[in-house]
Amino acid sequence: MDREQMEAFYEGMKAGICRFAWWRDGREFVGCGLLTLKEALEEIEKMKSEALKRIKKENALEPKPKNHGDSQPKEKCLRLLEKMWRHWALQYEADETAIVEFRKDFETYLKIHKTIEETK
C-alpha cells in the first residue's frame, strides 16, 4: 500500500468511527463505550503516524524508479475501503444507504485529490 492509499484508508476509518459515535453524559463515545470519540481519533492518528514511518523507512530502503506508476489502482483502494466500511456497517447495524453515501464521499475525495495533484 502506498502513502496515498494508506492515508485514504485511515481517513475512511475515521469517517466510519465518526458516523457511529454516540452520546452519553455530554461526551461522544465509540464502540462499546470504552473510548471517547476524541480518544479513538487520537489512536487512529497514532496508527497512521506509525504506518507513515514504516512507509518512509521502506521507501528509504528500496528506492523506486521515478515513473513506477500506481502499484494499485484507486478503484482497488476504493473497494478495500468499501469492504472495511461494510464491516463497520454490519457491526453497528448501519443501512445500505450509509454504505452508498460513504462510497460517493470517497469518490468525491479522490476527484478533489486528483485535481489538487494535477495543479501542483
matplotlib code that plots the C-alpha trace (Angstrom):
import matplotlib.pyplot as plt

x = [0.0, 1.5, 1.2, -1.8, -3.8, -2.7, -3.9, -7.2, -7.6, -7.2, -9.4, -12.1, -11.6, -12.1, -15.2, -16.6, -15.9, -17.4, -20.6, -21.3, -20.3, -22.9, -23.5, -23.6, -23.4, -22.4, -19.5, -19.2, -18.3, -17.4, -17.9, -19.0, -18.1, -14.6, -13.2, -14.4, -14.5, -11.6, -9.5, -10.4, -9.4, -6.1, -5.5, -6.1, -3.7, -1.0, -1.6, -1.5, 1.8, 3.4, 2.3, 3.8, 7.1, 7.1, 6.4, 9.1, 11.5, 10.6, 11.0, 14.4, 15.5, 14.0, 14.0, 11.6, 12.2, 10.6, 7.9, 6.9, 3.1, 0.4, 1.0, -2.7, -5.4, -7.5, -10.6, -8.9, -8.3, -11.9, -13.1, -10.9, -12.3, -15.9, -15.2, -13.9, -17.0, -19.3, -17.6, -18.3, -21.8, -22.6, -21.0, -23.1, -26.2, -26.0, -28.2, -27.1, -27.7, -24.8, -22.5, -23.6, -23.1, -19.6, -18.6, -19.9, -18.0, -14.8, -15.1, -15.5, -12.4, -10.4, -11.6, -10.6, -7.3, -6.5, -7.4, -5.0, -2.2, -2.7, -2.4, 0.9]
y = [0.0, 3.4, 6.5, 7.9, 4.7, 4.3, 7.9, 7.2, 4.0, 5.9, 8.7, 6.1, 4.6, 8.0, 8.6, 5.2, 5.8, 9.4, 8.1, 5.6, 7.7, 8.0, 10.4, 9.7, 12.2, 15.0, 13.0, 11.2, 7.6, 4.9, 1.1, -0.3, 2.9, 2.2, 5.1, 8.6, 9.7, 12.0, 9.1, 6.9, 9.5, 10.1, 6.3, 6.2, 9.2, 7.2, 4.2, 6.4, 8.0, 4.6, 3.4, 6.6, 5.9, 2.3, 3.5, 6.1, 3.5, 1.0, 3.7, 4.6, 1.0, 0.3, 3.4, 3.1, 4.5, 7.9, 6.6, 3.5, 4.3, 3.2, -0.3, -0.5, 1.5, 3.8, 1.6, -1.2, 1.1, 2.2, -1.4, -2.1, 0.9, -0.1, -3.6, -2.1, 0.2, -2.8, -4.5, -1.4, -1.1, -4.7, -4.4, -1.3, -2.2, 0.6, 0.5, 0.1, 3.8, 4.7, 2.5, 4.1, 7.6, 6.6, 5.4, 8.6, 10.7, 8.8, 9.1, 12.9, 12.9, 11.1, 13.6, 16.5, 15.0, 14.2, 17.9, 19.2, 16.8, 18.0, 21.6, 21.1]
z = [0.0, -0.9, 1.1, -0.6, -0.2, 3.4, 4.2, 2.4, 4.5, 7.8, 6.7, 5.9, 9.3, 10.9, 8.9, 10.0, 13.6, 13.5, 11.8, 14.6, 17.6, 20.3, 23.2, 26.9, 29.7, 27.3, 25.8, 22.5, 22.6, 20.0, 20.0, 23.3, 25.2, 26.4, 24.3, 23.6, 20.0, 20.7, 22.1, 19.2, 16.7, 18.5, 18.4, 14.7, 14.2, 16.1, 14.0, 10.8, 12.0, 12.7, 9.2, 7.6, 9.4, 8.1, 4.5, 4.8, 6.1, 3.3, 0.7, 2.0, 1.9, -1.5, -3.7, -6.7, -10.2, -10.8, -13.2, -11.4, -11.7, -9.3, -7.9, -7.1, -8.9, -6.9, -7.7, -5.8, -2.8, -3.0, -2.9, 0.1, 1.9, 1.0, 2.3, 5.6, 5.7, 5.2, 8.1, 10.3, 9.0, 9.8, 13.2, 14.1, 12.1, 9.5, 6.5, 2.9, 2.3, 4.6, 2.6, -0.7, 0.8, 2.0, -1.4, -3.0, -0.4, -1.0, -4.8, -4.4, -2.2, -4.9, -7.5, -5.4, -4.5, -8.2, -9.1, -6.4, -7.6, -11.2, -10.2, -8.4]

ax = plt.figure().add_subplot(projection="3d")
ax.plot(x, y, z, "-o")
ax.set_aspect("equal")
plt.show()
